[in-house]
Amino acid sequence: MHTPEALAKHYIAYNAKFLGNTEVEAPKGTEVVKDAVRKLKFQRHIKKSEGQKIPKVELQISIYGVKILDPKTKDVEHNCQLHRISFCADDKTDKRIFTFICKDSESNKHLCYVFDSEKCAEEITLTIGQAFDLAYKKFLESGGKDVETRKQIGGLQKRIQELETENAELKKQLQDLEEQLMIAHVPPVGSISTRQQSTDIFDMVPFSPVTPLVPVPASNGCPPPPPTTLPPDISKDLFGAEPFDPFTCGAADFPPDIQSKLDEMQVSVPFVQKWMFKLQMSSCIKTKQKTKMCLSCLKACKNKNK
């Protein structure tokens, strides 16, 4: 058949059609295999009537197991380790069909794999048997250590695949978060960026009389009206109104009795401003003491000067 070096250091490749795999109740037996072949052939006829073709695969046989790959991309679809294969046989009634039973590493279920090869069905079965013989001899020579090493390597490879899958998912989530942050920070085209003003304890913008009023564009697209400007000589208070001055108002603004009182106050104010400093330390008329004049003395001085 094949040299031991070819199966031990390399692999033997075959091309075949993969009918599929199905779960079986027992790890070995001719009748078990016949039931599995009958079931998968029926499924193949149904798929063929629907227009589906039987997929082609590449088998790589070595002392470590049987790999089922895609012939174009070389992606491993199934990796059946040799120590998990419990039965291998070809169909005597149909020379194109060969099968083997392998225990799944994840579900611990026995699965029967069925293949269709027009010329190499029997040869593939014999090659798998030769790989079993070489693997068993190597097991005896190493005292069983080689099998344990392969188990550990298989477990590590499975863990590496899981970590790679998890790493790919995390990279995708990180990329999605970065895209969301970029969308959140970039303002839309044509938007006006406004700086947030500081607010007081009541969450209101404090009023400042020196702050210029910025015109806000109207929602209908029309330009805002020009701001009204006032003459600079007219002073206004905090609320935009002219301050009240009773001495500058006209006579017609108040009744006669109120206007007379205002005229008297207007005359009194200049007098007080003129003589306040001179009479501040004069002698009081009543008390004859040098002190600040009382209100009655101030009125007497006023009448005297009139």
VOGUBA-820088 format. One line per field, with one value per residue: residue in one letter; z negated, x, y negated of N, C-alpha, C in turn. Coordinates in pm, whole numbers, plus 50000, padded with zeros to 5 digits. Example, Ala and Ser with C-alpha at 12.3 -4.5 7.8 and 13.67 -1.06 7.14 Angstrom:
<sites>
residu: A	S
nup: 49220	49292
neast: 51319	51285
nnorth: 50569	50225
caup: 49220	49286
caeast: 51230	51367
canorth: 50450	50106
cup: 49220	49213
ceast: 51320	51290
cnorth: 50330	49997
</sites>
This chain:
<sites>
residu: M	H	T	P	E	A	L	A	K	H	Y	I	A	Y	N	A	K	F	L	G	N	T	E	V	E	A	P	K	G	T	E	V	V	K	D	A	V	R	K	L	K	F	Q	R	H	I	K	K	S	E	G	Q	K	I	P	K	V	E	L	Q	I	S	I	Y	G	V	K	I	L	D	P	K	T	K	D	V	E	H	N	C	Q	L	H	R	I	S	F	C	A	D	D	K	T	D	K	R	I	F	T	F	I	C	K	D	S	E	S	N	K	H	L	C	Y	V	F	D	S	E	K	C	A	E	E	I	T	L	T	I	G	Q	A	F	D	L	A	Y	K	K	F	L	E	S	G	G	K	D	V	E	T	R	K	Q	I	G	G	L	Q	K	R	I	Q	E	L	E	T	E	N	A	E	L	K	K	Q	L	Q	D	L	E	E	Q	L	M	I	A	H	V	P	P	V	G	S	I	S	T	R	Q	Q	S	T	D	I	F	D	M	V	P	F	S	P	V	T	P	L	V	P	V	P	A	S	N	G	C	P	P	P	P	P	T	T	L	P	P	D	I	S	K	D	L	F	G	A	E	P	F	D	P	F	T	C	G	A	A	D	F	P	P	D	I	Q	S	K	L	D	E	M	Q	V	S	V	P	F	V	Q	K	W	M	F	K	L	Q	M	S	S	C	I	K	T	K	Q	K	T	K	M	C	L	S	C	L	K	A	C	K	N	K	N	K
nup: 50000	49883	49791	49459	49379	49532	49421	49157	49142	49330	49531	49695	49972	50093	50324	50298	50288	50053	49869	49624	49263	48990	48680	48491	48306	48200	48159	48350	48610	48875	48954	48834	48985	49237	49199	49159	49408	49578	49487	49542	49817	49901	49823	49997	50248	50222	50205	50453	50623	50571	50696	50588	50565	50485	50248	50311	50153	49995	49872	49619	49505	49228	48967	48759	48797	48984	49205	49331	49597	49776	50121	50276	50119	49914	49653	49331	49276	49116	48855	48783	48536	48509	48291	48211	48402	48445	48614	48950	49286	49613	49847	49945	50124	50275	50444	50451	50214	49896	49542	49209	48849	48603	48287	48164	48046	47901	47849	47774	47913	48133	48466	48801	49092	49435	49761	50117	50371	50689	50781	50579	50332	50191	50168	50011	49771	49701	49668	49443	49259	49265	49154	48895	48806	48808	48626	48394	48354	48306	48073	47898	47894	47775	47529	47471	47426	47642	47736	47530	47553	47805	47744	47566	47738	47923	47755	47692	47945	48000	47800	47885	48124	48018	47872	48079	48220	48024	47998	48250	48240	48031	48148	48352	48203	48077	48300	48384	48165	48186	48430	48358	48164	48323	48493	48305	48215	48439	48582	48771	49124	49200	48956	48674	48450	48115	47822	47497	47252	46926	46634	46364	46016	46045	46286	46504	46758	46668	46658	46843	46886	47060	47248	47590	47802	47990	48311	48389	48642	48832	48829	49070	49269	49347	49331	49014	48867	48871	48581	48351	48288	48035	47954	47832	47627	47461	47163	47014	46778	46603	46703	46952	46961	46947	46681	46402	46339	46133	46143	46397	46540	46718	46650	46701	46648	46389	46124	46006	45723	45658	45834	45732	45492	45592	45722	45503	45378	45572	45559	45301	45295	45440	45264	45024	45107	45158	44917	44729	44652	44541	44325	44174	43938	43786	43524	43340	43357	43150	42943	42921	42947	43088	43331	43552	43748	43661	43809	43786	43747	43987	44163	44073	44144	44415	44470	44390	44573	44804
neast: 50085	50102	50397	50537	50648	50512	50256	50313	50475	50366	50073	49808	49622	49287	49016	48667	48305	48095	47848	47742	47693	47561	47395	47458	47361	47536	47896	48018	47974	47826	47557	47478	47618	47502	47238	47286	47396	47180	46997	47129	47159	46893	46837	47012	46895	46664	46772	46894	46674	46578	46757	47007	47357	47588	47832	48184	48479	48803	49005	49238	49455	49626	49850	49748	49485	49178	49121	48874	48840	48769	48802	48880	48922	49067	48985	48931	48675	48590	48760	48867	49001	49232	49225	48966	48812	48614	48523	48548	48458	48377	48105	47977	47781	47757	48010	48110	48071	48195	48253	48300	48298	48298	48367	48228	48402	48291	48010	48017	47889	47831	47911	47837	48017	47970	48082	48124	48290	48400	48615	48801	48705	48743	49023	49064	48949	49129	49362	49298	49285	49557	49675	49574	49713	49983	49967	49901	50130	50315	50211	50258	50536	50595	50481	50228	50247	50251	49990	49859	49991	49903	49633	49648	49754	49546	49343	49456	49466	49194	49122	49268	49135	48886	48962	49055	48816	48669	48832	48803	48532	48538	48700	48530	48316	48453	48520	48264	48186	48372	48291	48035	48102	48240	48035	47870	48026	48081	47942	47637	47625	47616	47517	47504	47745	47723	47838	47808	47646	47722	47528	47313	47232	46970	46955	46952	47042	47258	47173	47321	47386	47574	47620	47614	47330	47267	47151	46905	46855	46552	46295	46161	46335	46372	46568	46669	46520	46689	46874	46739	46871	46950	46980	47300	47303	47087	47028	46958	46792	46843	46640	46589	46439	46378	46521	46336	46294	46195	46249	46300	46069	45784	45545	45292	45277	45211	44967	44860	44911	45103	45304	45382	45503	45720	45856	45933	46106	46299	46411	46509	46707	46946	47015	47074	47291	47470	47507	47559	47816	47922	47750	47773	47927	47841	47706	47429	47103	46920	47041	47291	47532	47835	47789	47657	47395	47052	46742	46542	46689	46822	46612	46540	46766	46743	46504	46591	46789	46642
nnorth: 50121	49812	49628	49636	49391	49202	49196	49139	48907	48743	48723	48905	48824	48810	48776	48735	48773	48625	48758	48699	48692	48883	48951	49246	49539	49730	49784	49943	50196	50379	50371	50136	49950	49998	49907	49635	49563	49617	49426	49180	49197	49180	48918	48792	48838	48687	48425	48416	48422	48172	48017	47983	48038	48303	48235	48207	48331	48330	48585	48632	48858	48988	49107	48969	48912	48852	48601	48385	48179	47874	47887	47665	47427	47536	47541	47681	47895	48109	48275	48570	48744	49016	49193	49169	49286	49561	49760	49880	49926	50058	50055	50358	50418	50191	50069	49814	49682	49596	49598	49462	49468	49225	49081	48790	48505	48296	48337	48601	48798	49075	49061	49140	49126	49089	49162	49121	49270	49341	49501	49540	49635	49882	49874	49647	49731	49937	49783	49626	49838	49923	49693	49717	49948	49860	49652	49791	49948	49746	49652	49865	49861	49615	49641	49546	49277	49110	49099	48962	48722	48637	48603	48389	48197	48179	48077	47828	47711	47688	47507	47286	47222	47147	46918	46756	46715	46577	46353	46235	46163	45973	45777	45694	45585	45374	45217	45144	44983	44773	44660	44571	44376	44193	44107	43985	43766	43611	43327	43269	43178	42834	42756	42533	42463	42403	42246	42357	42170	42044	42111	42000	42076	42141	42265	42091	41858	41603	41254	40995	40659	40559	40746	40817	40843	41122	41178	41420	41658	41675	41932	41968	41913	41646	41345	41197	40899	40577	40473	40235	39917	39689	39336	39230	39040	39067	39206	39522	39738	40055	40214	40115	39884	39526	39341	39208	38863	38619	38345	38271	38303	38174	37900	37973	38235	38306	38252	37919	37873	38067	37994	37746	37818	37958	37751	37599	37778	37792	37539	37539	37730	37633	37426	37554	37709	37497	37354	37548	37631	37395	37340	37558	37584	37367	37148	37255	37115	37133	37286	37169	37295	37419	37616	37872	37745	37753	37868	37669	37434	37425	37376	37122	36973	36995	36849	36599	36536	36521
caup: 50000	49873	49702	49325	49369	49593	49327	49028	49152	49423	49539	49825	50009	50186	50354	50292	50264	49912	49854	49497	49143	48911	48550	48480	48167	48156	48217	48456	48658	49017	48965	48797	49099	49344	49170	49181	49553	49635	49449	49612	49959	49919	49816	50117	50356	50203	50241	50597	50688	50551	50777	50514	50599	50372	50238	50319	50044	50001	49752	49586	49410	49167	48840	48659	48819	49117	49219	49443	49635	49901	50219	50335	50018	49818	49516	49265	49236	49004	48818	48707	48484	48533	48171	48192	48504	48388	48715	49088	49378	49742	49874	50039	50228	50358	50435	50446	50082	49779	49422	49080	48732	48518	48170	48166	47927	47826	47802	47734	47986	48242	48595	48914	49209	49556	49879	50246	50460	50795	50805	50466	50206	50120	50136	49898	49650	49666	49620	49304	49180	49252	49057	48763	48769	48776	48503	48282	48332	48242	47936	47819	47879	47684	47400	47452	47403	47764	47744	47436	47610	47911	47681	47515	47852	47975	47665	47707	48074	47986	47719	47969	48214	47941	47840	48202	48247	47926	48031	48367	48196	47954	48242	48421	48109	48060	48420	48381	48067	48241	48529	48288	48103	48429	48538	48198	48199	48562	48603	48909	49217	49196	48821	48611	48320	48015	47696	47387	47157	46784	46574	46220	45934	46093	46421	46597	46805	46598	46745	46842	46973	47159	47347	47712	47844	48117	48381	48417	48771	48823	48872	49206	49365	49373	49244	48902	48884	48812	48442	48333	48212	47966	47944	47716	47519	47374	47073	46971	46661	46625	46775	47082	46952	46905	46536	46366	46274	46113	46166	46541	46600	46747	46553	46736	46615	46253	46078	45956	45586	45658	45907	45643	45399	45665	45744	45377	45357	45670	45509	45175	45315	45466	45145	44928	45161	45153	44779	44636	44600	44456	44204	44109	43804	43728	43394	43348	43315	43022	42836	42919	42941	43218	43369	43675	43734	43667	43923	43765	43771	44129	44227	44037	44230	44550	44477	44372	44699	44907
caeast: 50000	50178	50512	50507	50686	50408	50144	50360	50526	50283	49937	49764	49505	49190	48898	48543	48182	48056	47703	47705	47709	47440	47421	47427	47345	47649	48023	48064	47877	47791	47417	47472	47666	47403	47126	47330	47410	47046	46937	47194	47127	46758	46849	47080	46797	46575	46847	46917	46549	46563	46858	47132	47461	47663	47959	48309	48571	48936	49038	49380	49464	49757	49840	49684	49342	49124	49072	48783	48865	48714	48910	48922	48974	49148	48934	48901	48535	48584	48889	48837	49125	49232	49188	48821	48747	48591	48484	48567	48422	48316	47979	48001	47678	47783	48154	48149	48042	48274	48210	48368	48226	48388	48304	48245	48473	48210	47884	48043	47799	47892	47864	47879	48048	47949	48145	48101	48406	48377	48727	48895	48636	48812	49160	49057	48925	49255	49457	49263	49329	49703	49705	49546	49821	50102	49944	49905	50270	50379	50159	50330	50675	50604	50420	50103	50269	50222	49845	49826	50042	49811	49511	49674	49767	49411	49272	49512	49422	49054	49119	49318	49027	48785	49015	49056	48679	48633	48908	48740	48407	48572	48745	48414	48244	48532	48505	48129	48185	48445	48206	47928	48159	48269	47907	47818	48107	48083	47813	47587	47665	47528	47474	47573	47798	47705	47907	47712	47667	47715	47399	47317	47183	46835	46970	46916	47155	47255	47155	47431	47346	47678	47629	47540	47225	47300	47025	46881	46785	46413	46273	46108	46442	46387	46671	46610	46520	46808	46849	46710	46975	46903	47084	47386	47292	46975	47067	46848	46823	46870	46529	46572	46349	46444	46502	46241	46353	46082	46286	46307	45937	45713	45441	45166	45281	45162	44866	44922	44963	45227	45404	45434	45595	45842	45930	45995	46218	46403	46477	46576	46826	47066	47050	47139	47422	47557	47537	47577	47951	47946	47669	47781	47985	47800	47638	47286	47028	46852	47129	47412	47649	47899	47764	47581	47266	46934	46655	46469	46785	46851	46497	46548	46870	46688	46411	46670	46861	46547
canorth: 50000	49688	49637	49583	49250	49118	49182	49090	48772	48665	48776	48955	48746	48867	48695	48813	48699	48639	48770	48639	48775	48901	49013	49389	49581	49812	49738	50033	50294	50369	50330	49994	49874	50010	49817	49498	49543	49612	49298	49069	49208	49126	48771	48746	48838	48571	48305	48420	48382	48028	47949	47967	48134	48361	48162	48281	48303	48392	48662	48641	48970	49005	49181	48883	48907	48825	48465	48361	48041	47821	47902	47538	47335	47613	47523	47808	47905	48204	48333	48692	48803	49161	49269	49158	49368	49695	49859	49835	50035	50020	50124	50468	50416	50073	50054	49673	49627	49637	49527	49486	49415	49146	49020	48644	48457	48200	48397	48740	48886	49150	49014	49222	49045	49169	49101	49185	49264	49440	49591	49554	49662	49990	49829	49552	49811	50004	49682	49595	49953	49916	49588	49773	50039	49782	49577	49884	49982	49630	49646	49964	49819	49500	49672	49471	49134	49036	49076	48854	48597	48596	48554	48254	48108	48157	47985	47694	47657	47649	47385	47178	47184	47073	46785	46678	46674	46473	46233	46173	46100	45853	45675	45641	45498	45252	45137	45085	44875	44659	44595	44499	44256	44096	44050	43899	43645	43531	43259	43279	43072	42717	42722	42421	42504	42299	42272	42361	42063	42080	42082	41975	42187	42175	42321	41986	41780	41473	41137	40899	40548	40526	40854	40780	40933	41187	41211	41561	41670	41719	42069	41972	41885	41503	41284	41125	40753	40512	40430	40092	39847	39569	39232	39257	38942	39103	39316	39608	39818	40196	40275	40050	39768	39403	39320	39101	38745	38526	38206	38244	38320	38049	37863	38036	38375	38326	38154	37792	37882	38147	37919	37641	37882	37991	37627	37562	37868	37759	37419	37570	37813	37553	37350	37644	37742	37379	37309	37660	37634	37278	37343	37689	37569	37238	37156	37276	36996	37159	37336	37087	37382	37441	37756	37880	37678	37839	37842	37543	37324	37423	37310	36979	36914	36992	36737	36475	36510	36483
cup: 50000	49776	49565	49311	49426	49499	49195	49036	49243	49418	49681	49857	50110	50208	50357	50276	50123	49903	49724	49380	49066	48782	48552	48334	48115	48223	48330	48496	48802	49035	48929	48915	49213	49323	49197	49331	49618	49607	49528	49763	49989	49915	49941	50235	50345	50246	50391	50672	50674	50629	50707	50553	50473	50363	50246	50208	50073	49868	49737	49472	49360	49038	48731	48680	48963	49117	49343	49476	49760	50006	50278	50232	49917	49673	49458	49219	49117	48982	48726	48663	48488	48410	48139	48297	48452	48492	48853	49181	49507	49765	49980	50150	50324	50342	50427	50304	49979	49663	49309	48971	48642	48405	48168	48036	47842	47766	47750	47797	48098	48373	48705	49036	49333	49676	50002	50334	50563	50806	50680	50335	50127	50080	50018	49767	49606	49614	49476	49213	49161	49152	48915	48717	48731	48647	48381	48251	48263	48099	47846	47796	47778	47548	47371	47432	47526	47778	47651	47488	47720	47854	47630	47629	47913	47889	47676	47840	48068	47906	47799	48065	48141	47909	47965	48239	48152	47956	48151	48329	48118	48046	48316	48331	48087	48180	48426	48283	48118	48346	48465	48223	48208	48480	48433	48188	48323	48580	48745	48993	49211	49058	48764	48474	48224	47887	47580	47285	47015	46727	46425	46146	45974	46236	46527	46635	46737	46697	46730	46936	47080	47265	47472	47747	47982	48187	48413	48549	48754	48878	49015	49312	49395	49282	49131	48926	48819	48671	48436	48244	48155	47964	47820	47601	47424	47291	47028	46853	46702	46710	46908	47081	46907	46756	46509	46292	46255	46144	46312	46610	46621	46646	46582	46697	46479	46222	46020	45817	45579	45728	45820	45542	45468	45692	45618	45347	45451	45626	45386	45197	45348	45344	45044	44978	45150	45012	44683	44574	44504	44324	44126	43966	43744	43596	43415	43295	43178	42912	42823	42906	43082	43253	43503	43655	43745	43784	43909	43790	43919	44204	44198	44122	44372	44569	44468	44503	44812	44907
ceast: 50088	50294	50475	50543	50578	50291	50188	50403	50441	50139	49912	49632	49419	49078	48775	48425	48133	47903	47655	47736	47579	47474	47375	47427	47468	47777	48074	47951	47838	47648	47400	47512	47564	47285	47164	47343	47273	46979	46996	47172	46989	46761	46916	46983	46702	46646	46872	46792	46524	46668	46990	47230	47531	47797	48079	48403	48705	48964	49189	49395	49609	49740	49774	49534	49306	49066	48986	48791	48786	48825	48961	48987	49067	49107	48894	48755	48517	48725	48862	48970	49116	49190	49039	48744	48736	48559	48502	48537	48371	48193	48004	47898	47697	47930	48200	48140	48141	48237	48310	48288	48329	48307	48333	48306	48390	48085	47899	47941	47875	47828	47921	47894	48042	48003	48113	48224	48394	48489	48808	48828	48709	48954	49161	49035	49053	49359	49428	49304	49479	49744	49678	49662	49947	50086	49950	50048	50344	50333	50233	50475	50690	50544	50295	50121	50231	50074	49804	49874	49950	49679	49531	49687	49630	49331	49323	49470	49276	49041	49168	49209	48918	48834	49021	48916	48634	48706	48848	48610	48435	48622	48628	48334	48319	48521	48368	48122	48259	48363	48094	47980	48191	48142	47852	47894	48107	47948	47767	47626	47564	47481	47560	47617	47789	47775	47808	47747	47654	47581	47417	47260	47043	46836	46923	47042	47152	47247	47273	47394	47450	47690	47551	47438	47258	47171	47019	46808	46646	46399	46224	46212	46462	46494	46605	46613	46643	46777	46832	46818	46917	47015	47170	47368	47178	47018	46944	46891	46841	46763	46500	46479	46428	46418	46412	46314	46242	46116	46297	46172	45871	45603	45312	45162	45220	45052	44934	44980	45093	45337	45463	45532	45727	45923	46000	46117	46333	46480	46559	46704	46949	47110	47124	47277	47519	47600	47563	47716	47977	47872	47683	47831	47948	47729	47489	47214	46968	46951	47256	47537	47700	47888	47692	47443	47153	46846	46583	46560	46815	46737	46501	46651	46819	46596	46484	46738	46765	46521
cnorth: 49875	49708	49581	49436	49157	49095	49122	48942	48684	48719	48824	48887	48820	48766	48784	48718	48730	48641	48708	48731	48779	48975	49160	49428	49656	49764	49826	50128	50269	50321	50182	49907	49880	49916	49671	49468	49531	49476	49182	49077	49153	48973	48716	48742	48719	48443	48300	48381	48233	47949	47927	48077	48185	48290	48256	48236	48371	48460	48668	48743	48980	49084	49098	48872	48884	48684	48455	48213	48005	47826	47771	47447	47402	47587	47658	47805	47998	48259	48451	48756	48955	49240	49258	49237	49511	49801	49797	49951	49976	50106	50232	50471	50299	50038	49908	49615	49683	49544	49549	49416	49346	49085	48871	48596	48363	48266	48539	48837	48956	49108	49102	49131	49135	49093	49185	49163	49376	49543	49625	49589	49770	49947	49734	49630	49882	49905	49643	49711	49955	49808	49635	49862	49962	49704	49668	49926	49867	49614	49746	49922	49705	49526	49591	49322	49052	49005	48962	48720	48545	48543	48411	48154	48077	48062	47843	47631	47611	47520	47265	47131	47105	46932	46697	46629	46562	46343	46160	46102	45971	45741	45612	45547	45367	45161	45071	44968	44752	44586	44517	44371	44151	44030	43954	43768	43557	43463	43273	43159	42959	42679	42612	42467	42387	42341	42261	42253	42115	42035	42060	42095	42229	42228	42221	41909	41644	41358	41043	40785	40515	40634	40815	40887	40989	41223	41359	41574	41728	41860	42079	41937	41738	41444	41206	40974	40691	40465	40278	40031	39719	39464	39255	39160	38976	39223	39391	39691	39964	40263	40205	39930	39645	39378	39199	38989	38643	38382	38170	38261	38185	38024	37935	38183	38404	38225	38030	37807	37962	38070	37810	37699	37915	37867	37583	37648	37835	37635	37452	37646	37732	37473	37436	37681	37625	37345	37423	37658	37517	37287	37470	37676	37434	37260	37169	37153	37016	37193	37255	37171	37406	37588	37756	37823	37777	37796	37708	37424	37312	37354	37160	36907	36900	36872	36604	36439	36477	36333
</sites>
